[in-house]
Amino acid sequence: MSKYERTSWRDGLMSERHRHYGDNCPAMDIDFLLIEYDEARPVALVEYKNQQANAWREDNPSRRAVSRLADSAGLPAFYVRYATNFSWFNVAALNELAKPFLEESPQLMTEVGWVEILYRLRGRTMPDDVREEVEGLDRSR
C-alpha cells in the first residue's frame, strides 16, 4: 500500500488510488532519484533526500528496493542526505558496488567531495574550473 500524500508534489490521485490495491502491493514514490550517466551509459543511481525529509532506516524496504534495482542493472547505488544550505552531504552506499567510492558508509563530506565522486563514477577527474565553481557556490551561502 502506498503512503498517504503529504506534499502534493506527486500525483495525489494515483497515490490515493494505489492505497486501495492492498497491503500486498507496496510501492514507493521517489523523492529525487537520479540516474547518473556518461555518454548515455548509466553509471549510478542516487537517491537524494533533504535533511528535513524523513531518513531511510537501514532496514527500510524502499531502500532495499532501490539497492536491488541498482544491483540488477550492475550499478552502484547511493543514498545522499544533504543540508538545505548544501554545507554537508552524508553519503551512504546502498550496495556493494558503491562501497569502493567511499572510505566509510555513511560518509559525511563537502559538496566538492561528493562532486569528486560523481566524476570518479565516470572514470574522470573533476576539472579545476568545476571545482572552483562548486567552491564558489559554498562561499555564496
C-alpha positions as CSV (number, residue, x, y, z in Angstrom):
1,M,0.0,0.0,0.0
2,S,1.4,3.4,-0.9
3,K,1.8,6.0,1.9
4,Y,-0.5,9.0,2.2
5,E,0.3,12.0,0.1
6,R,1.7,14.8,2.3
7,T,3.2,17.3,0.0
8,S,1.1,17.3,-3.2
9,W,4.4,17.2,-5.2
10,R,3.4,13.9,-6.7
11,D,0.1,12.8,-8.3
12,G,-2.2,12.6,-5.3
13,L,-4.9,10.9,-7.2
14,M,-2.7,8.0,-8.1
15,S,-1.3,7.8,-4.6
16,E,-4.9,7.6,-3.2
17,R,-5.9,5.0,-5.8
18,H,-2.9,2.8,-5.2
19,R,-3.7,2.6,-1.4
20,H,-6.8,0.6,-2.5
21,Y,-4.7,-2.1,-4.1
22,G,-3.9,-3.5,-0.7
23,D,-1.1,-4.2,1.7
24,N,0.4,-6.9,-0.6
25,C,1.1,-4.3,-3.3
26,P,3.6,-2.0,-1.7
27,A,5.0,0.9,-3.7
28,M,7.2,4.0,-3.1
29,D,7.4,7.4,-4.5
30,I,10.9,8.5,-5.3
31,D,11.8,11.9,-3.9
32,F,14.7,12.7,-6.2
33,L,16.2,9.6,-7.7
34,L,18.8,10.4,-10.3
35,I,20.4,8.2,-12.9
36,E,24.0,9.5,-13.2
37,Y,25.3,8.7,-16.7
38,D,28.1,9.3,-19.1
39,E,27.8,9.2,-22.9
40,A,24.3,7.7,-22.5
41,R,25.7,4.9,-20.3
42,P,24.2,4.7,-16.7
43,V,27.0,4.9,-14.1
44,A,25.0,5.0,-10.8
45,L,21.6,5.5,-9.1
46,V,21.5,8.3,-6.4
47,E,18.5,8.9,-4.1
48,Y,18.8,12.4,-2.7
49,K,17.0,13.4,0.5
50,N,17.0,16.9,2.0
51,Q,17.9,16.9,5.7
52,Q,14.3,17.8,6.5
53,A,12.9,14.7,4.8
54,N,12.3,11.5,6.8
55,A,15.5,9.5,6.7
56,W,15.6,5.9,5.4
57,R,16.4,3.4,8.0
58,E,19.0,0.6,7.1
59,D,16.2,-1.9,7.0
60,N,13.7,0.2,5.0
61,P,12.1,-1.8,2.3
62,S,12.2,1.2,-0.1
63,R,16.0,1.5,0.4
64,R,16.4,-2.2,-0.3
65,A,14.3,-2.0,-3.4
66,V,16.5,0.8,-4.9
67,S,19.5,-1.3,-3.9
68,R,18.1,-4.3,-5.7
69,L,17.2,-2.3,-8.8
70,A,20.8,-1.0,-9.0
71,D,22.2,-4.5,-8.4
72,S,20.1,-5.9,-11.3
73,A,21.5,-3.1,-13.5
74,G,25.0,-3.6,-12.3
75,L,25.2,-0.1,-11.0
76,P,26.4,1.5,-7.7
77,A,23.6,3.0,-5.7
78,F,24.0,5.8,-3.1
79,Y,21.6,7.4,-0.6
80,V,22.6,11.1,-0.1
81,R,21.2,13.3,2.6
82,Y,22.2,16.9,2.2
83,A,21.9,20.1,4.2
84,T,19.4,22.6,2.9
85,N,22.3,25.1,2.5
86,F,24.5,22.3,0.9
87,S,27.1,22.7,3.6
88,W,27.3,18.9,4.0
89,F,26.4,15.7,2.2
90,N,26.0,12.4,4.1
91,V,26.6,9.7,1.5
92,A,25.8,6.0,2.1
93,A,26.4,3.1,-0.1
94,L,23.2,1.2,-0.9
95,N,25.0,-1.7,-2.5
96,E,28.4,-3.4,-2.7
97,L,29.2,-1.6,-6.0
98,A,29.0,1.8,-4.3
99,K,31.3,0.9,-1.4
100,P,34.7,1.4,-3.2
101,F,33.8,5.0,-3.8
102,L,33.6,5.8,-0.1
103,E,36.1,5.5,2.8
104,E,33.2,4.6,5.1
105,S,29.4,4.4,4.8
106,P,27.8,6.7,5.6
107,Q,30.5,9.3,5.0
108,L,30.0,12.9,5.8
109,M,31.6,15.2,3.2
110,T,31.5,18.6,1.5
111,E,29.8,19.2,-1.8
112,V,33.1,19.2,-3.5
113,G,33.9,15.8,-2.1
114,W,30.6,14.5,-3.5
115,V,31.1,16.0,-6.9
116,E,34.6,14.4,-7.0
117,I,32.8,11.0,-6.5
118,L,30.4,11.8,-9.3
119,Y,33.4,12.4,-11.7
120,R,35.1,9.2,-10.4
121,L,31.9,7.2,-11.3
122,R,32.5,8.3,-14.9
123,G,36.2,7.4,-14.7
124,R,37.1,11.1,-14.9
125,T,38.8,13.7,-12.7
126,M,36.9,16.8,-11.7
127,P,38.2,19.8,-13.8
128,D,39.7,22.7,-11.9
129,D,37.1,25.1,-13.3
130,V,34.2,22.9,-12.0
131,R,36.0,22.6,-8.6
132,E,36.2,26.4,-8.4
133,E,32.6,26.8,-9.5
134,V,31.4,24.4,-6.7
135,E,33.7,26.0,-4.1
136,G,32.2,29.4,-5.2
137,L,28.8,28.1,-4.5
138,D,29.9,27.3,-1.0
139,R,31.1,30.9,-0.5
140,S,27.7,32.3,-1.7
141,R,25.7,30.5,1.1
